[in-house]
Amino acid sequence: YEGGAQALAIVLMLFPLGTIIGSFSLRRRVSIRRKIRTTMIALMIASILLGWIGLQWSWGWFLALTLCWGLTGSVFINLSRTVFQEKATEANLARVLSLYQLGLIAGAPIGSLLSGLMSGAFGADVAISVAGGAMLTVVVLLWLFTDTASIE
């Protein structure tokens, strides 16, 4: 979009803003019974949003899609952490949460490297669309070939 530092700042603000708005919205809900299924649906929606972002919409649509991506991120971040905490024994709660966080954060450099290499080779639009497609494929395969979505 060639917008410079100010445009980049706006984009980098929208995903966290979406997670904040989504987190406050989730907090108002009394209970979500099927947290894993809801998380998987949010991941599927997020992957579709990533694919759409790669289609090079107008600037306004790009910003709206990024905000929506943040909303789906809030579902994943909050519900997946909740599931790990609910399933861990009290004695292992801190260990389980620290391993969860380590896995979540440790994947970022690998994803950044792959995204950068793919962006350099094929362009950023292709890289983000491929990432969305890969994420959708993994989640759909989990949904179809495991009982993950039915776990309460």
N, C-alpha and C positions, 0 to 999 in steps of 0.2 A: 504493500500500500504506500510505500515510500513517504511516510509521514514524519519521520524524524523521531527525536527523543520524546517529544510531548505525546505523539501518537502511541509510541511504545509504552509510555507510562500509563496511558488510559487503558490500553489492552491488558497490561500486567496488573492493573487495579481491578478489572472486571471479574476475573475468575475468583479471586478471594472475596470480592463483594458478593458474588453469587453464593459462595459457601457460607458466608456470614448470614445472608438473608435466609438461605435454606436451613441453616442450623437453628435459627430462631423459630422458623416455621415448624421444624421437627419437634422442637422443645414444647411447642404448644399442643402437639398431639399427645393424647393420653397414652396410647400404646400402639405399637405396630407388631402384630402377631407373627407374621412370617418375615422376619428381618432379613434372612438370607435371600429369599425370593425377591423381596423389595430391592435389596442391594444388587442382585443380578439384573433386574429390570432397569435400575438406574444406570448400571454399566452398559447395557445394550443401548439405552437412549443416548448416553454420553458418546458411545462409539459412532452412532449415527450422526450426532452433532459434529464430531470430528471430521467425518466424511463430508458433511455439508460445508464445514469451514474450508475444506480443501477445494471447493468448487469456485472459489474466488468471487464471492458475492460483493455487493456494494459495501462501502465502509460501515454504514449503519447496520446492515444485516450481519456483518462480521462481528461487530460489537455485541449485538443482541444474542447471536449464537454463542459467543464467548461467555456472556453472563449466564445463559442457560446451561452451558457446560459446567460452570461453577455451581449451579443449583444441583445438578446431578452429582457433582463431586461431594456436596454436603451430605447427601444420602449415603454414598459409599463410605466416606470418612467416619461419620457418626455411627451408622449401623454396624459396619464391620468391626469397629473398635468395641462397640457394645456387645456384639456376639462373642468376641474373644474374652471379654471380661466376664460375661455371664457363664461361659463354659469352663473357665478356669477355676480351679479350687482356690480357696482363700489363701492357702499357703504358697501357691504358685502365681498368684495374680500379678505381682510386679514383674516376675520373670516372663510370663506370657505376654504382657503388654510391651515390655522392652524388646522382646523378639519380634513382635508384630511391627513395632515402630522401626526397628532395624531393617526388617525386610522391606518396609514401605520406602524408607529413605535410601537404602542401599541400591535399590533399583534405579534411582534417579540418574546417577552418573552413566549407567549402562544405556538407559533410554536416551539420554542427552547425546551420547557418543553416536549411537545408531541413527538418531534423528538428524544430527549434524552431517554425518556421512551421506545419508539418503538425500538430505536437502541439497548438499553440494553436487551430488550426482544427478538428481532428477528434478530438483526444485522443491521449495517448501510446501507448495500445494499438494504435490504428489506424496511427499513424506507424511503429511498429516492425514491424508486420506488413507494411505496404506496402514498407518498406525491405527486409525479407526476401524478399518476392515479387519486387521489382525485381532484387535480387541473384541470385535463383534463375533468373529469366528470362534475364539476361545470360549467366550461366555455361552454362545449357542451350543457348542459341543459339550460344555459342562452341563447345561440345562438338559440336553437330549440324552446324554449317555451316563449320567450319574444321578444319584438321588438328592443332590445338593439343594435343589430348589424346593424340595418337600420337607427339609429339616426345619423344625420349629425352634 
